[in-house]
Amino acid sequence: MNRIKAYTKCNREFLEKLEALLVKIEIFDSNQRNMLLIGFVRNALSHYLSINILIENKLYNSAFALVRVLFEGVVRGRYMYYILDDIDISKMYTSQDWDKFFGKFGGMCQALDNHYGGDFFVKTKKTAWKTMNDYTHTGANQIAHNFNEAQNKIEATFSEVLICNTLKSNFEVFKTFVILFLEVGLHQGNITKEELEEIADFDLKEEV
């Protein structure tokens, strides 16, 4: 469990550095796209921190239930920022019903991959989305991890490898998303290039 402890400790350090930069960035409500972006970033930050706290306290079932919520929020935030046009952004800014702006999740993933020229989002949906939903909606995987058959105990049996791989994946998804907003701060002169690079170069260490 030393790797888990090391990762969660690094996450706290990362979030402290990130928060110190986020509070420097000022966004005016006249820029609706950036205002919505910081809302998505803050939402993702809350879920990311919650996952870290839950894992620190060995509440793995609840932590894994938030993985899909985090990923979906990042996809929606990126889709809003890069795919929606100014008219949709303006309508979305004052709307209480956002479903019509986003459409099906697979379509959003494909649109983002088309924008970036890669396959990350579609590939992630194909390989991990079903499992993410399972944990979020109390599926078989979620329930099965409450039994330790080897020791005949009723207890959480999330392996160190699974937890660490999830923490690592979450970190990469979350970091690249917040960098998007930090680039706005850099462009506006709120933060420096060196401050942005410190976040971009940050990585989770495997030793405490």
N, C-alpha and C positions, 0 to 999 in steps of 0.2 A: 504493500500500500504506500510505499515511499514515493513512487511516481505520482500517485494521485495527490498526495500532500504537496509535492513539488509543483504540480500543475496548478492546483487551486491557489497556492501561495503566489505564483507568478501572475495568475489572473488578477488577484487583488492589486498587485503592483502595477499591472497594465492599466487597470481601471482607474487607479489613482492618477496616473500620468495622463490618461485620456480625459478625465473629468477636469483636470487643471487646464487643459486646452479648450474644452468645450465651453467653459464659462467665459472665455475670452471673446468668443465669437458672437457678434451681435447681428441679428437678422431682423429686418423691418417687415411689417405685415404687408407692405406694398409688393414684396416679392413672394408671391403665393407658393411658387414651386419650392423655394428654399425653406419657407415656413413649414410646409408639409414634410419636407425632407427631415428637418430637425425633429419633428414629431415622431416620424418613423424611427429615427436613430435613437431617440430617447426611449421609445417603446422597446426597441431591440436591446438596448443597454439594460433596461429593467429585467427583462427575461434572462439575459446573459448572466447578470449578477445573481439572480435568483437561482439559476442552475448551479452556479458555483457554491453558493451558500448551502443549498440542499445537499450537494455532494460532500461538502465539508462535514455536514452533520449526518452523513450516511443515509439520507432520505432519497435513495436512488430512484424509487418508483416515481416520486413526484418530479425529480429532476429530469428523468427521461420523458415524462409527459409534456415537458416544456420545449423539447428539442424541435418538434414540428412547428410549434408556435413561433419559435425564434426564426427558423428557416423561412416559413411562410411570410413573416413580417419583413424579412430582408428582401425576399423576392418582390413583394408588393411595393416596398419602398423604392427599389431600383426601377421597377416597372413604371411607377408614377413619375420618377425623375427623368428617365430616358425615353420612355415610349409615349406617354400621354402628351397631347399637344396643349397649347396655351388655353384653348377653349375648354377642353376637358378639365384642365387644372382649375380654371376659374369656377366651373360648375361644381367640381368636387370640393372645392374650398368651403362652400356654403351648404353642401348637401349632407343629409343624414343617412343616405342610402348609397353606399359605395360599390355594391356588387356590380352594378351596370358598367362601372368604369374599368373593372379588372377582368371580368370574364372567367373562363376556366383556368385552373392553375397550370395545366400542361401547356396551354397556349401562351401564358405569361413566360414560362420557362423557355419556350421556343423563341419567343420574341427577344428575350434577353440574350440568348445564345446567338441569334442573328445579329444583334447589335454589337456584341463583343467579338464575334467571329470565332466562337468556341463551342463546346458541348457540355460545359460544366453543369448547368442547371437542368437540362433535359436528362443527362446521365444520372445526376443525383436523384431526380424524381423517379427514374426507372428502377434504380438500385436500392434506394433507401426510403422512399415516400411511404410505401406500404407498411414498413416496420415502424416508421415515425407515427403513423396513424394508429397502429396497434397499441403503442405505448400511451398515446393521448386518449384513446377511446376505450381503455381497459380491455385490450385484446388478450390473446393467448400468451404472447410473449411477456406482457406485463404481469399477468397472474403467475405464469410459470416461474418467474424469478423470485417468488416468495417461498420456494421450497428448496431445501438443501437435502436432496435424496441421499447423497454420499454419507452424510452424518445423521440422517433421519431427524432433521430439525426443520421447523418452520421459521425461516429467516431469509433476508434478502441475499440473493446469490448472483449479483451482478459482478462479473469478473473484472480484475484490474485492467486487463487488456481492453475489454469493451468500454469501460469507463474512461480510460485514457485516450482511446481512439476517438470517442465521442467528444471529450474535452478539446482535443486537438482539432477535430473537424469544426466544432463550433467556433473555436478561436479564429480559424482562417476565414470562415464565412463572415463572422462579426467584424473582424479587423478590416477586411477589405471594404466592408460597407461603411464603417465610420470614417475611413480615409476619404471616401467620397465627400463627406460633409467637411472634413478638415481641409480639403482642397478648396472648398468655398471660403473658409476662413483665411487660407493662405492668399487666395486671389484678392480678398478684401483688405489684406494687410493686418488681420487680427492676430495671426500666428506667423512664426518664421518657418523657413524651409527646413532649418535644422530641427525644429520642434516636430514638424510633420515626419521627417525622416526617422526620428527616434521612435515614433509609433510604428512606422512602416517596417523598421528593422527589428522590432521587438518580437521575441519568440518564447514559447513555453519551454522552460528548462526541466530536465528529467531528474535533477538532483536537488535536494533541499539545501 
